[in-house]
Amino acid sequence: MRIKRYEAPTIQEALMKVKKDLGPEAVILYTKTFRKGGVLGLFGKPVAEITAGVELNLMDDMAKRKMTTTAVPPILERTDVPISQSASSSAGRSIGTLDPARTKVKALQRELNEMKTSSVASLIKGIQQPESGTILSEGFNRLKKKLAKQEVEEFLIQRIVKGMMHEKIDPERLEEVSSWLSRQVAASLKTSPPMTFNGFQKIIAFVGPTGVGKTTTLAKLAARFSLMEGKKVAMITADTYRIAATEQLRTYGKIMGIPVEVANGVDEIRSVLNRHKSVDLILLDTAGRSPSNEGQLDELKQFIAKSQVDEIHLVLSATTKYLDMIRIIERFGMAVPLNRLIFTKLDETRYYGALLNLMNNFQIPLAYYSTGQNVPDDLEVPDIPILAEQITRSLLS
């Protein structure tokens, strides 16, 4: 087996490299994401790595070489040998030369199988024991357990420990650890700049899976810009699957004096948007989509394209499993360009490791995070030092 490693900014780009180099028969052996740069690679640029291999077929390779090799003139044979005997001798020579070749091919195939097994085994060993030569103190081992409990990725835990050891941070001194880690977390956080209008209308769409709080978040933002910043706001919902969502948004609209409309599919959205050309901000609520449903994601893609939105905010619940978050971001990101992240339900979890992981693995800035259901309250604009302190406190708890 031919085994190679490929690096790219995203998993999709790395997969394209694999396919281009090794072809469609390539086998993915291992994938991971990490960061380059920063303190010993900590909180640097995100990189996706794929280790892939492809089987080598010696028989096919030999046949191809044989077909493309120029024919060698045969050795002159004796003319006094009968034709039948000559043919028999020729056949005997062919069989005699083929047996050693087959033996050699089988030997090479056995050697390749051994190399394949050895390569994969050493690869797995290297993955499982990245720090095999390092003996950590009890303080660092306790820290690693805390971070693992918070669902921080293993590679990030290793980099945190390396960074602390490099800067001689004492793991037994909680204040020292907390201060150092808070600085590193703050450096990794990416937040979006304040929303500006500059005399132009802005259309923002909210996408995400079901049950993450898109409608409530949209209402909070409508209240913020309408009541607190004096902007003309309209709310449009395309979530016709849930009657409760439409009624909920209408109720919020009546209370705040904000127009609310329903767009029944792709064909209606342009006419609905055109009726609100005079407002400063249009907040567009979409139906919850499953990241596993290709049809729903394709429908969302068409809807967003027709809407001609300025920004797309992906809404994620902090209570979602981290691996599911990755899948949601990758699948929605393949359907529509994601410009911002909004985290909801931070008040419903004690585990902030997923938020740290995402900030290190993706370049999508955080726009808002919610800490409750109250409208218009419980929606925060990320303040990096404050959020870094909250994350750090949870990681060390």
C-alpha positions as CSV (number, residue, x, y, z in Angstrom):
1,M,0.0,0.0,0.0
2,R,1.2,3.5,-0.8
3,I,0.6,5.7,2.2
4,K,0.7,9.6,2.1
5,R,-0.3,12.5,4.3
6,Y,-2.1,15.5,2.9
7,E,-2.7,18.9,4.5
8,A,-5.2,21.7,3.6
9,P,-7.2,24.4,5.3
10,T,-10.3,22.3,5.3
11,I,-11.2,18.6,5.3
12,Q,-12.9,19.0,1.9
13,E,-9.8,20.5,0.3
14,A,-7.6,17.7,1.8
15,L,-10.0,15.1,0.3
16,M,-9.7,16.7,-3.1
17,K,-5.9,16.4,-2.9
18,V,-6.3,12.7,-2.0
19,K,-8.6,12.0,-4.9
20,K,-6.4,13.9,-7.3
21,D,-3.2,12.2,-6.3
22,L,-4.3,8.7,-5.4
23,G,-7.5,8.4,-7.3
24,P,-11.0,7.1,-6.3
25,E,-9.6,3.8,-5.0
26,A,-7.8,5.6,-2.1
27,V,-8.5,4.4,1.4
28,I,-8.8,7.1,4.2
29,L,-6.7,5.8,7.2
30,Y,-6.9,8.8,9.6
31,T,-8.2,12.4,9.7
32,K,-7.5,15.1,12.2
33,T,-7.6,18.9,12.5
34,F,-5.0,21.0,14.3
35,R,-3.5,24.4,14.3
36,K,-0.2,25.8,13.1
37,G,1.5,28.8,14.6
38,G,0.9,30.6,17.9
39,V,2.6,29.4,21.0
40,L,4.1,26.0,20.0
41,G,1.3,25.6,17.5
42,L,-1.3,26.6,20.1
43,F,-4.3,28.7,18.8
44,G,-2.7,29.1,15.4
45,K,-4.0,28.7,11.8
46,P,-6.5,25.7,11.4
47,V,-5.2,22.8,9.3
48,A,-6.9,19.6,8.2
49,E,-4.7,16.5,7.8
50,I,-5.7,13.3,6.0
51,T,-3.6,10.1,5.9
52,A,-4.6,8.0,3.0
53,G,-3.3,4.9,1.1
54,V,-3.9,3.0,-2.1
55,E,-3.3,-0.6,-3.0
56,L,-0.6,-1.4,-5.5
57,N,-1.4,-4.2,-8.0
58,L,1.9,-5.6,-9.2
59,M,0.3,-7.9,-11.8
60,D,-1.5,-5.1,-13.5
61,D,1.7,-2.9,-13.3
62,M,3.8,-5.7,-14.9
63,A,1.2,-6.2,-17.6
64,K,1.1,-2.5,-18.4
65,R,4.9,-2.3,-18.6
66,K,4.9,-5.4,-20.9
67,M,2.4,-3.8,-23.3
68,T,4.4,-0.6,-23.5
69,T,7.9,-2.2,-23.8
70,T,9.4,-2.5,-27.4
71,A,9.5,-6.1,-28.5
72,V,12.9,-7.7,-28.4
73,P,13.9,-9.7,-31.6
74,P,13.8,-13.5,-30.9
75,I,17.0,-15.5,-30.6
76,L,17.7,-17.4,-33.9
77,E,16.6,-21.0,-33.5
78,R,18.1,-24.1,-35.1
79,T,16.5,-24.9,-38.5
80,D,17.2,-28.6,-38.3
81,V,14.7,-29.1,-35.4
82,P,11.3,-30.3,-36.5
83,I,8.5,-27.7,-36.2
84,S,6.6,-29.7,-33.6
85,Q,9.7,-30.1,-31.5
86,S,10.5,-26.4,-31.9
87,A,7.1,-25.4,-30.7
88,S,7.3,-27.8,-27.8
89,S,10.6,-26.5,-26.8
90,S,9.4,-22.9,-27.1
91,A,6.4,-23.7,-24.9
92,G,8.7,-25.3,-22.4
93,R,10.9,-22.2,-22.3
94,S,7.8,-20.0,-21.8
95,I,6.5,-22.0,-18.9
96,G,10.0,-22.3,-17.4
97,T,10.5,-18.5,-17.3
98,L,6.9,-17.8,-16.0
99,D,7.2,-19.9,-12.8
100,P,10.1,-17.8,-11.3
101,A,8.2,-14.6,-12.3
102,R,5.1,-15.7,-10.4
103,T,7.2,-16.7,-7.4
104,K,8.8,-13.3,-7.4
105,V,5.5,-11.5,-7.7
106,K,4.0,-13.5,-4.8
107,A,7.1,-12.7,-2.7
108,L,6.8,-9.0,-3.5
109,Q,3.1,-9.1,-2.6
110,R,3.8,-10.7,0.8
111,E,6.4,-8.1,1.4
112,L,4.0,-5.3,0.5
113,N,1.3,-6.8,2.9
114,E,3.9,-6.8,5.7
115,M,4.9,-3.2,4.9
116,K,1.2,-2.2,4.9
117,T,0.6,-3.9,8.3
118,S,3.7,-2.4,9.7
119,S,2.9,1.1,8.4
120,V,-0.6,1.2,9.6
121,A,0.4,-0.3,13.0
122,S,3.1,2.4,13.5
123,L,0.7,5.1,12.4
124,I,-1.9,4.0,14.9
125,K,0.8,3.7,17.6
126,G,1.9,7.3,16.9
127,I,-1.7,8.5,17.1
128,Q,-2.4,6.8,20.4
129,Q,0.8,7.8,22.1
130,P,1.7,11.3,20.9
131,E,3.6,12.1,24.1
132,S,5.1,8.6,24.8
133,G,8.5,10.0,25.8
134,T,7.1,12.6,28.2
135,I,6.4,11.9,31.9
136,L,4.0,14.5,33.3
137,S,3.7,15.6,36.8
138,E,0.5,14.9,38.8
139,G,-0.5,18.5,38.4
140,F,-0.4,18.3,34.6
141,N,-2.2,15.0,34.6
142,R,-5.0,16.5,36.7
143,L,-5.2,19.4,34.3
144,K,-5.5,17.1,31.4
145,K,-8.3,15.2,33.0
146,K,-10.2,18.4,33.7
147,L,-9.8,19.5,30.1
148,A,-10.9,16.1,28.8
149,K,-13.9,16.2,31.0
150,Q,-14.9,19.5,29.4
151,E,-14.6,17.7,26.0
152,V,-11.6,19.7,24.8
153,E,-10.0,17.9,21.9
154,E,-6.9,15.7,22.7
155,F,-4.6,17.5,20.3
156,L,-5.5,20.8,21.9
157,I,-5.0,19.5,25.4
158,Q,-1.5,18.4,24.4
159,R,-0.7,21.8,23.0
160,I,-2.0,23.5,26.1
161,V,0.3,21.3,28.3
162,K,3.3,21.9,25.9
163,G,2.6,25.7,26.0
164,M,2.5,25.7,29.8
165,M,5.6,23.6,30.1
166,H,7.4,25.9,27.6
167,E,6.5,29.0,29.7
168,K,7.2,27.2,33.0
169,I,3.7,27.6,34.3
170,D,3.2,25.7,37.6
171,P,0.1,23.5,37.2
172,E,-0.3,23.4,41.0
173,R,-0.9,27.2,41.2
174,L,-4.5,27.7,40.1
175,E,-4.3,31.5,39.7
176,E,-1.2,31.2,37.5
177,V,-2.8,28.5,35.3
178,S,-6.1,30.4,35.1
179,S,-4.4,33.6,34.0
180,W,-2.2,31.9,31.4
181,L,-5.1,29.8,30.0
182,S,-7.4,32.8,29.9
183,R,-4.9,34.7,27.8
184,Q,-4.6,31.8,25.4
185,V,-8.4,31.3,25.1
186,A,-8.8,35.1,24.5
187,A,-6.3,34.9,21.7
188,S,-8.2,32.1,20.0
189,L,-11.6,33.7,20.1
190,K,-12.8,35.2,16.9
191,T,-15.7,37.7,17.1
192,S,-17.5,39.7,14.4
193,P,-17.3,43.5,14.3
194,P,-20.5,45.5,15.3
195,M,-23.1,45.5,12.6
196,T,-23.1,48.6,10.4
197,F,-25.5,49.9,7.8
198,N,-23.9,52.9,6.1
199,G,-27.3,53.9,4.6
200,F,-27.9,50.5,3.0
201,Q,-30.4,47.9,3.9
202,K,-29.1,44.7,5.4
203,I,-30.7,41.2,5.1
204,I,-29.6,38.6,7.6
205,A,-30.6,34.9,7.4
206,F,-30.6,32.5,10.4
207,V,-30.0,28.9,9.6
208,G,-29.4,25.7,11.6
209,P,-30.9,22.5,12.8
210,T,-34.2,22.2,14.6
211,G,-34.6,23.2,18.2
212,V,-31.6,25.4,18.6
213,G,-33.5,28.6,19.2
214,K,-33.3,30.5,15.9
215,T,-36.8,32.1,16.3
216,T,-36.1,33.4,19.8
217,T,-32.7,34.6,18.8
218,L,-34.1,36.5,15.9
219,A,-36.7,38.2,18.1
220,K,-34.0,39.2,20.5
221,L,-32.0,40.9,17.7
222,A,-35.1,42.6,16.4
223,A,-35.8,44.1,19.8
224,R,-32.1,45.1,20.1
225,F,-32.0,47.0,16.8
226,S,-35.5,48.3,16.9
227,L,-36.0,49.4,20.5
228,M,-32.4,50.1,21.5
229,E,-30.8,51.4,18.3
230,G,-33.9,53.0,16.6
231,K,-33.6,51.0,13.4
232,K,-36.5,50.1,11.1
233,V,-36.7,46.3,11.3
234,A,-38.9,43.7,9.6
235,M,-39.1,40.0,10.4
236,I,-39.8,37.3,7.8
237,T,-40.2,33.6,8.5
238,A,-39.9,30.8,6.0
239,D,-40.6,28.2,8.8
240,T,-44.0,27.0,7.6
241,Y,-43.4,23.6,9.0
242,R,-44.1,24.7,12.6
243,I,-47.2,26.8,13.1
244,A,-46.1,27.6,16.6
245,A,-42.9,29.3,15.3
246,T,-44.9,31.6,13.0
247,E,-47.4,32.5,15.8
248,Q,-44.5,33.1,18.2
249,L,-42.8,35.5,15.8
250,R,-46.2,37.3,15.1
251,T,-46.6,37.8,18.9
252,Y,-43.2,39.3,19.3
253,G,-43.9,41.6,16.3
254,K,-47.1,42.9,17.8
255,I,-45.4,43.6,21.1
256,M,-42.5,45.5,19.5
257,G,-44.4,47.1,16.6
258,I,-42.4,45.3,14.0
259,P,-43.9,43.9,10.8
260,V,-43.9,40.1,10.4
261,E,-44.5,38.2,7.2
262,V,-44.5,34.6,6.1
263,A,-42.7,33.5,2.9
264,N,-44.1,30.2,1.6
265,G,-41.2,28.9,-0.3
266,V,-38.6,30.1,-2.8
267,D,-41.1,31.5,-5.2
268,E,-42.5,34.0,-2.7
269,I,-39.4,35.3,-1.0
270,R,-38.5,38.0,-3.5
271,S,-41.9,39.5,-3.5
272,V,-42.0,39.5,0.3
273,L,-38.6,41.1,0.5
274,N,-39.6,43.8,-2.0
275,R,-42.4,44.9,0.2
276,H,-39.9,46.0,2.9
277,K,-37.4,47.9,0.9
278,S,-37.7,50.9,3.2
279,V,-36.5,49.2,6.4
280,D,-32.9,49.2,7.6
281,L,-32.8,45.5,8.6
282,I,-34.6,42.4,7.6
283,L,-34.2,39.3,9.8
284,L,-35.0,36.1,7.9
285,D,-35.9,33.0,9.9
286,T,-35.5,29.7,8.1
287,A,-36.9,26.3,9.0
288,G,-34.7,23.9,11.0
289,R,-32.8,21.6,8.7
290,S,-31.3,18.2,9.4
291,P,-27.6,18.1,8.4
292,S,-28.2,14.5,7.1
293,N,-31.0,15.5,4.8
294,E,-29.6,16.4,1.3
295,G,-33.0,17.5,0.0
296,Q,-33.6,19.9,2.8
297,L,-30.1,21.4,2.5
298,D,-30.5,21.8,-1.2
299,E,-33.9,23.6,-0.6
300,L,-32.1,25.9,1.8
301,K,-29.4,26.6,-0.7
302,Q,-32.0,27.7,-3.3
303,F,-33.9,29.8,-0.8
304,I,-30.8,31.6,0.4
305,A,-29.7,32.2,-3.2
306,K,-33.1,33.7,-4.1
307,S,-33.1,35.9,-1.0
308,Q,-29.8,37.5,-1.8
309,V,-28.9,37.9,1.8
310,D,-25.9,39.9,3.1
311,E,-25.0,37.6,6.0
312,I,-25.8,34.0,7.1
313,H,-25.7,33.3,10.8
314,L,-25.5,29.6,11.8
315,V,-27.3,29.1,15.1
316,L,-25.9,26.3,17.3
317,S,-27.0,25.1,20.7
318,A,-24.2,24.8,23.3
319,T,-25.9,21.6,24.5
320,T,-25.2,19.8,21.2
321,K,-22.4,17.1,21.2
322,Y,-19.2,18.4,19.8
323,L,-18.9,15.9,17.0
324,D,-22.5,16.8,15.9
325,M,-21.5,20.4,15.9
326,I,-18.6,19.7,13.5
327,R,-21.0,17.8,11.2
328,I,-23.6,20.6,11.3
329,I,-21.0,23.2,10.4
330,E,-19.5,21.1,7.6
331,R,-22.8,20.1,6.1
332,F,-24.5,23.6,6.3
333,G,-21.2,25.1,5.1
334,M,-21.3,23.0,2.0
335,A,-24.8,24.2,1.2
336,V,-24.5,28.0,2.0
337,P,-21.6,30.3,2.9
338,L,-21.6,30.8,6.7
339,N,-20.5,34.2,7.9
340,R,-21.3,34.2,11.6
341,L,-21.9,31.8,14.5
342,I,-24.5,32.3,17.3
343,F,-24.3,30.1,20.3
344,T,-27.5,29.5,22.3
345,K,-28.4,27.9,25.6
346,L,-25.0,28.5,27.3
347,D,-27.0,28.7,30.5
348,E,-28.0,25.1,30.0
349,T,-24.5,23.5,30.0
350,R,-21.4,23.5,32.2
351,Y,-19.2,22.2,29.3
352,Y,-17.5,24.9,27.3
353,G,-14.9,22.8,25.6
354,A,-16.8,22.5,22.4
355,L,-16.9,26.3,22.0
356,L,-13.1,26.4,22.5
357,N,-12.6,23.6,19.9
358,L,-14.8,25.3,17.3
359,M,-13.0,28.6,17.7
360,N,-9.7,26.8,17.0
361,N,-10.9,24.6,14.2
362,F,-13.0,27.0,12.2
363,Q,-12.6,30.6,11.0
364,I,-16.2,31.6,11.5
365,P,-16.4,34.5,13.9
366,L,-18.8,34.5,16.9
367,A,-21.5,37.2,16.6
368,Y,-23.7,36.6,19.7
369,Y,-24.4,34.1,22.4
370,S,-27.5,33.6,24.5
371,T,-27.8,32.8,28.1
372,G,-31.6,32.4,28.5
373,Q,-35.0,32.7,26.9
374,N,-35.9,36.3,27.9
375,V,-36.6,38.7,25.1
376,P,-34.9,41.1,24.5
377,D,-32.5,40.2,27.3
378,D,-30.3,37.1,27.6
379,L,-28.4,37.9,24.3
380,E,-24.8,38.9,24.6
381,V,-22.4,40.6,22.2
382,P,-19.1,38.7,22.9
383,D,-16.7,40.6,25.0
384,I,-13.5,38.7,24.5
385,P,-11.9,39.1,28.0
386,I,-15.2,38.3,29.7
387,L,-16.0,35.3,27.5
388,A,-12.5,34.0,27.8
389,E,-12.7,34.2,31.6
390,Q,-16.1,32.3,31.5
391,I,-14.6,29.6,29.3
392,T,-11.5,29.3,31.4
393,R,-13.5,29.1,34.6
394,S,-15.5,26.2,33.2
395,L,-12.5,24.4,31.9
396,L,-10.8,24.4,35.3
397,S,-13.9,23.6,37.4
